[in-house]
Amino acid sequence: MRIPKALYSVMGPIPVERLDVIEHENPAVLVMGRWRAAERAVALSREVTDNAAAFQTVMHEWTHTMLDDSGVSQFLTREQTEAVCDAVAAVLTAAARAGVLIIRDAKE
């Protein structure tokens, strides 16, 4: 599974950026990815070296963009949002591993 450089959104392409460190209020927590809504970008930690884990993390963050862009996230608690993102990312990753889903880079 290839990690896309950009994801599709109805509001335009969303770049996927590899970062050395993704900040968290608790320095002991490893943050694997983050949807950066203000920048409209997905960050993926360079510490995530397993391809399947990196792909699933990007799919999780992409789901955050879908929930935000559709307005659904405003009706969910943080815990509900994370559960939905985990579930969707797991399905997308399983489909990609099975070869029935191919994620291509978004274009302008």
N, C-alpha and C positions, 0 to 999 in steps of 0.2 A: 504494500500500500504506500503510495507516494503522498507525502505531505504537500498539500497545495501551497502555492505562494500567495494566492488570493482566493477568497471565497465569494460566492454570489450573494447579492442582496438586492432587493428591489430599489434600494437607495444608492446602488453602485457597488463596485468591487470593494472588498474588505481585505486589506493586506494582512498576511500572516508573518509575524516577525519573530525571529529567535532572539531571546534576550539572555544574558548571563545570569541576571538576578531579577526576580519579580518580587517586589516589596510586599510585605505583610506586616500587620501591626505586631504580630508575635514572631520574632526572628527565628524561632525554633521550627516554624511551619514551612515546609517546602511547598511553594506554590508552583504547580505544574503549568498552569495557563491562566490567562485572564482576558476577558472581553473588555476592552478599553473604549467605552461608549463615546466619550468626548472626542477621541481621536478616530473613532470608527476603525479600530484595528484589533486584531487578535494577537496576543503575545503568547509565545510558547517558550518555556524555560529550556535552555541548553542542557540542563541537568537531566532532562527526560531523554534518555538515549535509546530506550526500547522503541522500535518503530510502531508497534501496535499501540503502546501506551501514548506515544506522541500523536498518532492519528486519532485515537479516541479522545484525547484532550482537546485537539483542534475541533473535533465534532461537537464536543460539549460546549466549547466557547461559541461555535457557530450557532448552536441552539439558543444561546443567550441572545444573539443578534436577532434571530427569528422572533423570539418572545418580545424583545424590545420593539422591533420594527412593526410588529403586528398590534402592539398595545396590550398583549396578554399579560406581560410581566407586572403591570400595575395592579392586577387582581390576585396575584400570588404572593405568599410570604416568601422570605428568602429560602426557607427549608423546602417549600413546594417547588420553587424555581430550580433549586439545585437537583431535586429528585427528578423533575421533568428533563432537565439537561442530561443527567446521568442516564436515564432510560433511553432517550433519543440517541445519544452518543453510542450507547451499547448496541442498539439496533443498526445504526449506520455502519459501525465498525464491523459487526458480524456480516452484514450484507457485502461490504467491501472485501472482507476476507474470503467470502464465498464466491466472489467474482461477479456478483449480480449488480453491484453498484460501483461506478467509477466516478471519482471526484476529479474534475478538471479545473484548471486555474480559471478564475473569472476574468472576463475581458471588459474593457470600457464599453 
